[in-house]
Amino acid sequence: AAVYLSAVESLFKNGLDYAVLDATAVADARVENGALVNGSARWRVIVLPMIDTLPLEAWQRLAAFVRSGGTVIALAALPENSEREFPSTSVKRLAASMFGNEPAALRVHAQPSGGGCIYLPPGTEALLPTVLERLMEPEIQILQPHQAASQTKPIRITHRRMDNHDVLFIANDSPEPWSGEIAARSTAPGELWDPETGKVAPIPNPARIPLQLAQYDAVFLKFPSITPAKINRWQSGPLPELEITTLPTVAPVLAGGQYVEKELAQPEPQAAPGWRVVGRITRSQVDTFLFARIIYTTPPDLKGTQYLVLDTWTPNPKGAQPNLLAILREQDGSEYICDTGRPLGAAGKNRTFVPISRFKLAGWSKDENGQLDLSQVNEIRLGWGGHYGQEGDIVEFSFSAPSIVKGLQPPKKLE
């Protein structure tokens, strides 16, 4: 459920349109030239948010969809079970044909038809909107104003084919007015409908459509047809052009609550080089916290950062375990916090991609403009808090110097 909710939230925040399908809709669909078709609906990219169990017929339909040129993106899990077998040899055979034989890695498995599958293992699910934006053209292109990748996009788009026309619903999901210029993939003039007033205005040039939307305002754009979005393709192998930059290595210091015995030590041999943070709770059912503070004398270059990348390792848990939290602190003392989604109760290594857009002003902090300024961040904290454990519980994790991702380069298009 957490992976599904995270996927839906990330798509919504990035203004990406989607539909939710059940297993019956997939099994009953037909495959047509790289599209999964059910009634009047057509899908060319299918996302599986931690789905490892479907009826065998649905898995077979998805495999045929990929072979015909479609794209499947799996988040945190791969096909494994059918409705009758747990696990299913048939399903695992289909998974190998779709995703290849190196399922644990963040990678692409391309098909000769131009279709393919992308696997985002646990911790990397947050890359979904970035992968989608590089994989396919947007429903509309926002020409003005330019918006930073780390910002939540206020424009929402829904595209439907109705009465032999393509209709786009464009909404400003923001308490602030929005004005700008957009482009639609239509070669013919269209119409702009105002649902509040009922007025219809012509759109002479779909390549340059000026829009003015009040707070939470919306309009419809109607065209005879819209050219299907081009799907870019990657070759089989690791996800290309994922530019990960490690931040300067700075020895952390610990900050913990009254009822936590804290220790900063060398990591276990099986963990990545870095530091081990151990907290032992000394009183039951009280609010406890423990953070490793990485304080930079000179603020690191975070401008344009889309993701904070955290490499962590946890041993077998002892007692109830919280999720790993991350805090970005600006030089003026403003603090922005994020639940990374990395459960400290899940033993082993994990690389977690945390979207910068997920950081929110901490409840205890103040910031006059309420906006995270990456150029002013001089401290990163990693740890846990708001945790009500039992006396004697141990919360432990190891980590290495944080890294960042500033962009994912567009894949090479297939002609």
C-alpha positions in Angstrom: 0.0 0.0 0.0 2.8 2.4 0.8 4.4 2.0 -2.6 1.1 2.4 -4.4 0.3 5.6 -2.4 3.8 7.0 -3.0 3.5 6.3 -6.7 0.0 8.0 -7.0 1.3 11.0 -4.9 4.4 11.4 -7.0 2.4 11.3 -10.3 -0.1 13.8 -9.0 2.5 16.2 -7.7 4.3 16.1 -11.1 1.2 16.8 -13.1 1.2 13.3 -14.8 -2.1 11.9 -15.8 -2.9 8.3 -15.0 -5.7 5.7 -14.7 -6.1 2.9 -12.2 -6.7 -0.5 -13.7 -7.7 -3.8 -12.0 -6.6 -7.3 -13.0 -9.9 -7.9 -15.0 -9.3 -4.7 -17.1 -5.9 -6.0 -18.0 -6.9 -9.6 -18.7 -9.9 -8.4 -20.8 -7.8 -5.9 -22.9 -6.5 -6.6 -26.3 -3.0 -5.7 -27.6 -2.7 -3.4 -30.6 0.7 -2.1 -31.9 2.3 -1.4 -28.5 -1.0 -0.4 -26.8 -3.2 -2.1 -24.3 -6.8 -1.4 -25.4 -10.0 -1.9 -23.4 -13.0 -0.3 -25.0 -12.2 3.3 -26.0 -9.2 3.5 -23.6 -5.6 2.9 -24.8 -2.5 2.7 -22.6 1.1 2.5 -23.8 2.8 2.5 -20.4 1.7 0.3 -17.5 3.0 0.8 -13.9 3.0 -2.0 -11.4 3.3 -0.6 -7.9 4.7 -3.5 -5.9 2.5 -6.0 -7.7 3.8 -9.5 -7.7 0.4 -11.3 -7.9 -2.1 -11.3 -10.8 -4.1 -13.9 -12.6 -2.0 -15.8 -15.1 -4.1 -14.4 -18.0 -3.3 -10.8 -16.9 0.5 -11.6 -16.8 0.2 -13.2 -20.3 -1.5 -10.1 -21.6 1.2 -7.8 -20.2 3.9 -10.0 -21.7 2.2 -9.8 -25.1 1.8 -6.0 -24.6 5.6 -5.7 -24.1 6.4 -7.9 -27.1 4.2 -5.6 -29.3 6.1 -2.5 -28.2 4.5 -1.5 -24.9 6.3 -0.5 -21.7 5.9 -1.9 -18.2 7.5 -0.3 -15.2 7.6 -2.4 -12.0 8.1 -0.7 -8.6 9.7 -2.7 -5.8 8.5 -6.1 -6.9 8.5 -8.4 -9.9 5.9 -10.8 -11.3 6.0 -14.0 -9.1 2.5 -15.4 -8.4 -0.7 -16.3 -10.2 -4.2 -16.6 -8.8 -3.5 -20.3 -8.1 0.3 -20.7 -7.6 2.5 -19.0 -5.0 5.1 -18.8 -6.5 4.2 -19.7 -10.1 6.8 -21.2 -12.5 4.8 -19.9 -15.4 4.7 -16.3 -14.0 8.5 -16.4 -13.2 9.2 -17.5 -16.8 7.2 -14.5 -18.1 9.0 -12.2 -15.6 12.4 -13.3 -17.0 11.2 -12.7 -20.6 10.0 -9.3 -19.7 12.5 -8.0 -17.2 15.6 -10.1 -17.9 17.7 -12.2 -15.6 19.2 -9.4 -13.4 16.0 -8.4 -11.5 17.7 -7.0 -8.4 19.3 -4.0 -10.3 17.9 -0.7 -11.4 17.8 -1.5 -15.0 16.0 -1.6 -18.4 15.3 -4.7 -20.4 14.4 -3.8 -24.0 12.5 -5.8 -26.6 13.3 -6.1 -30.4 9.9 -4.6 -31.0 10.9 -1.3 -29.3 9.0 -2.1 -26.2 10.5 -3.0 -22.9 10.4 -3.2 -19.1 12.0 -1.0 -16.4 12.5 -2.2 -12.8 12.8 0.2 -10.0 13.9 -1.9 -6.9 12.9 -1.0 -3.3 14.2 2.5 -2.5 14.2 3.8 -6.1 10.4 4.0 -6.6 10.5 7.8 -6.2 12.3 7.9 -9.6 9.0 7.0 -11.3 8.0 10.5 -12.4 11.5 11.3 -13.7 11.6 8.1 -15.7 8.2 8.7 -17.2 9.1 12.3 -18.1 12.2 11.1 -19.9 10.4 8.1 -21.4 7.5 9.9 -23.2 6.4 13.3 -24.3 4.0 15.2 -22.0 0.3 15.6 -22.7 1.0 19.3 -23.0 4.2 21.3 -22.9 4.3 24.3 -20.6 6.3 26.9 -22.5 6.0 29.6 -19.9 6.7 30.0 -17.0 9.7 27.8 -16.5 9.5 25.7 -13.4 12.3 24.0 -11.4 12.2 20.2 -11.3 12.2 20.3 -7.5 8.9 22.3 -7.4 5.5 20.8 -7.2 3.7 21.4 -10.4 0.3 23.1 -10.0 -1.1 22.2 -13.4 -3.1 19.0 -13.7 -4.0 17.4 -17.0 -6.5 14.7 -18.0 -6.8 13.5 -21.6 -9.9 11.7 -22.9 -11.1 10.7 -26.4 -14.8 11.6 -26.6 -17.3 11.9 -29.5 -14.5 11.7 -32.1 -12.6 14.5 -30.4 -9.6 14.7 -28.0 -10.5 16.6 -24.9 -7.9 18.0 -22.4 -9.0 19.0 -18.9 -6.5 21.6 -17.6 -6.7 22.6 -13.9 -4.7 24.9 -11.7 -4.5 23.0 -8.4 -3.1 25.9 -6.5 -4.4 28.8 -4.2 -2.5 31.2 -6.5 -3.5 32.4 -10.0 -1.5 30.8 -12.8 -0.8 32.3 -16.2 1.4 31.0 -19.0 1.6 29.6 -22.4 1.2 25.9 -23.3 1.5 23.8 -26.5 -0.7 20.8 -27.4 0.2 18.0 -29.9 -2.5 18.9 -32.4 -2.0 19.9 -36.0 -5.5 21.5 -36.3 -7.1 24.4 -34.6 -9.3 23.7 -31.5 -11.6 25.3 -29.0 -11.2 26.4 -25.4 -14.3 25.9 -23.2 -14.8 27.7 -19.9 -16.9 25.4 -17.7 -17.9 28.3 -15.3 -19.2 30.8 -17.9 -20.0 28.4 -20.8 -18.0 30.5 -23.2 -16.2 28.9 -26.1 -13.1 30.6 -27.6 -11.2 29.5 -30.7 -7.6 28.1 -30.5 -6.0 29.1 -33.8 -2.5 27.8 -33.0 -2.3 24.7 -30.8 1.5 25.2 -30.6 1.0 28.5 -28.5 -2.0 28.6 -26.3 -2.1 31.5 -23.7 -3.9 30.6 -20.5 -4.9 32.5 -17.4 -6.3 30.4 -14.6 -7.6 31.7 -11.3 -6.9 29.7 -8.1 -8.4 26.2 -8.5 -9.7 27.2 -11.9 -10.0 24.9 -14.9 -10.7 24.8 -18.7 -11.3 22.3 -21.4 -9.4 22.2 -24.6 -11.0 20.4 -27.6 -9.3 19.2 -30.8 -10.3 17.0 -33.7 -7.3 14.8 -32.8 -4.0 14.9 -30.8 -0.9 13.2 -32.1 0.0 10.3 -29.8 3.0 11.0 -27.6 6.3 9.7 -28.8 7.8 6.9 -26.7 11.6 7.1 -26.2 13.6 3.9 -25.8 16.6 2.9 -23.8 18.8 0.0 -24.6 19.0 -3.0 -22.2 21.2 -2.3 -19.2 21.4 0.0 -16.2 19.2 3.0 -16.2 21.2 5.4 -18.4 22.6 8.8 -17.5 21.6 8.7 -13.9 24.0 11.3 -12.7 24.8 10.6 -9.0 27.2 13.0 -7.3 28.5 12.2 -3.8 28.6 15.1 -1.4 31.8 16.0 0.6 32.6 13.6 3.4 32.0 15.2 6.8 32.1 13.3 10.1 28.7 13.5 11.7 27.8 14.3 15.3 24.8 12.8 17.1 21.8 14.6 18.6 19.3 12.5 20.6 16.5 12.6 23.1 16.7 12.3 26.8 15.7 8.6 26.9 18.1 7.4 24.2 21.6 6.1 24.8 23.5 7.0 21.6 26.6 5.7 20.0 28.5 6.6 16.8 30.8 3.9 15.6 32.4 2.3 12.6 30.0 0.4 10.4 29.7 -3.4 10.3 32.0 -5.0 7.6 29.0 -5.9 5.4 27.9 -2.2 5.3 29.2 0.5 3.0 32.0 2.7 4.4 30.7 5.4 6.6 29.2 5.5 10.1 27.0 3.4 12.4 24.4 5.0 14.5 23.1 3.0 17.5 20.3 4.1 19.8 19.1 2.2 22.8 15.8 3.3 24.3 15.9 3.6 28.1 12.3 4.3 28.9 9.1 2.8 27.4 6.4 4.6 25.5 7.9 8.1 25.4 8.7 10.2 22.4 12.3 9.5 21.4 14.6 10.6 18.6 18.2 10.3 17.4 19.8 12.0 14.4 23.3 12.1 12.8 24.0 15.7 11.9 26.2 16.3 8.9 27.2 19.9 9.1 29.0 21.5 6.2 31.4 24.4 6.7 30.7 25.5 3.2 27.2 24.8 1.9 27.3 22.0 -0.8 26.2 22.8 -4.3 22.6 21.5 -4.2 21.1 23.9 -6.8 19.0 22.0 -9.3 18.9 18.8 -7.2 16.0 16.5 -7.8 16.8 13.7 -5.4 18.8 13.1 -2.3 20.4 9.6 -2.5 20.9 7.7 0.8 22.9 4.5 1.0 22.1 2.7 4.3 22.4 -0.7 5.9 20.5 -2.1 8.9 21.0 -5.3 10.9 18.3 -7.6 12.0 15.9 -5.4 14.1 15.6 -5.6 17.8 12.1 -4.3 18.8 9.8 -2.0 16.9 11.5 0.1 14.3 10.7 3.5 12.8 11.3 4.8 9.2 14.4 6.7 8.4 13.8 10.5 8.4 15.9 13.2 6.6 16.1 16.9 7.5 17.6 19.7 5.4 18.6 22.7 7.5 19.2 26.2 6.0 21.8 28.6 7.3 19.1 30.7 8.9 17.9 27.7 11.0 14.9 26.8 8.9 14.4 23.0 8.8 12.6 20.9 6.2 11.8 17.3 7.0 10.9 14.2 5.0 10.0 10.6 5.7 12.3 8.7 3.3 10.1 5.6 3.3 13.1 3.5 4.2 12.0 1.2 7.1 14.8 0.7 9.6 13.2 -2.7 10.3 14.1 -4.0 6.9 17.5 -5.7 7.3 20.2 -5.3 4.7 21.6 -2.6 2.3 19.3 -0.1 0.6 19.8 2.8 -1.8 16.9 5.3 -1.4 16.1 8.1 -3.8 14.3 10.9 -1.9 12.6 13.6 -4.0 13.5 17.1 -2.9 9.8 18.1 -3.5 8.9 15.8 -0.6 10.6 17.9 2.0 8.2 20.0 4.0 8.8 22.7 6.6 9.1 21.0 10.0 6.3 21.6 12.5 8.8 23.1 15.0 10.5 25.3 12.5 9.7 28.7 10.9 10.6 30.2 7.5 9.4 33.6 6.3 8.8 32.5 2.7 8.0 28.8 3.5 10.2 27.7 0.6 13.2 25.4 0.8 16.2 27.2 -0.6 18.8 24.5 -1.7 21.5 27.1 -2.0 21.3 27.8 1.7 21.3 24.2 3.0 24.4 23.7 5.2 23.3 20.6 7.2 21.7 17.2 6.5 20.4 15.1 9.3 19.6 11.4 9.1 17.8 9.5 11.8 14.5 8.8 13.4 12.0 10.6 15.7 8.5 10.5 17.1 9.1 6.9 18.0 7.4 5.3 21.0 9.4 2.1 21.7 10.1 -0.2 24.6 12.9 0.1 27.1 15.8 -1.9 25.8 14.8 -1.6 22.1 17.8 -0.9 19.8 17.4 1.2 16.6 20.5 0.9 14.5 21.6 1.9 11.0 24.8 2.6 9.0 25.1 5.2 6.3 27.7 6.7 4.0 28.1 10.2 2.7 24.8 11.4 1.0 24.7 11.8 -2.7 22.4 13.8 -5.0 20.9 13.5 -8.5 20.5 16.7 -10.5 19.0 15.1 -13.6 18.3 12.1 -15.8 19.4 12.7 -19.4 16.8 11.9 -22.1 17.3 8.5 -23.7 18.3 8.1 -27.3 15.2 8.0 -29.5 14.7 5.1 -31.8 14.0 6.2 -35.4 
